[in-house]
Amino acid sequence: MKLSEAICRLGAAAGFTALATVCASAPAYAQLVFSNPRVNNGEIRVDPLLCQTDYQIRRAIAAAGFSHVLLNAPIGTHIRAKGTRNGVVYLIDYDYCLRPGIIGVAPLQRAR
């Protein structure tokens, strides 16, 4: 009888440990994968872990052929930047979270 009680307790402890491990790891995985992007009250919010850093944004814009890249303050998931290409200064609209990449480019003035 004592051996069967020990086996039951060992099985219960192993089951509880397995259940606790699964429950503890699920929220972090679900938060990063399934809730991004999520819509709350009509506004899209993305976890910062999935967004690009300033360094990554500058490198991506430079890879598109721009030099002297200056970043402005981010607005939502977009950031505006200025960059020079072929002697012209451009205003660059860049999405750094949802679909990282250049959205739009508009010429501002000739570079001095």
Residue pairs with C-beta under 8 A, 6 or more apart in sequence:
31 47
32 47
32 49
32 50
35 47
36 46
36 47
36 50
37 44
37 45
37 46
37 97
37 98
38 44
38 45
44 76
44 77
44 98
46 77
46 97
46 98
50 97
51 77
51 96
51 97
52 60
52 96
52 97
52 100
54 71
56 96
56 100
57 71
57 79
57 81
57 94
57 96
58 69
58 71
58 81
60 94
60 100
60 101
60 102
61 69
61 81
61 83
61 92
61 94
61 102
62 69
62 83
64 102
65 85
66 83
66 84
66 85
66 90
66 92
67 83
67 84
67 85
68 82
68 83
68 84
69 81
69 82
69 83
70 81
70 82
70 83
71 79
71 80
71 81
72 79
72 80
72 81
72 82
73 79
74 96
77 95
77 96
77 97
77 98
78 93
78 94
78 95
78 96
78 103
79 94
79 96
80 91
80 92
80 93
80 94
81 91
81 92
81 94
82 89
82 90
82 91
82 92
82 108
83 89
83 90
83 92
84 90
84 111
87 110
87 111
88 107
88 108
88 109
88 110
88 111
89 107
89 108
89 109
89 110
89 111
90 105
90 106
90 107
90 108
91 105
91 106
91 107
91 108
92 102
92 104
92 105
93 102
93 103
93 104
93 105
94 100
94 101
94 102
94 103
95 101
95 103
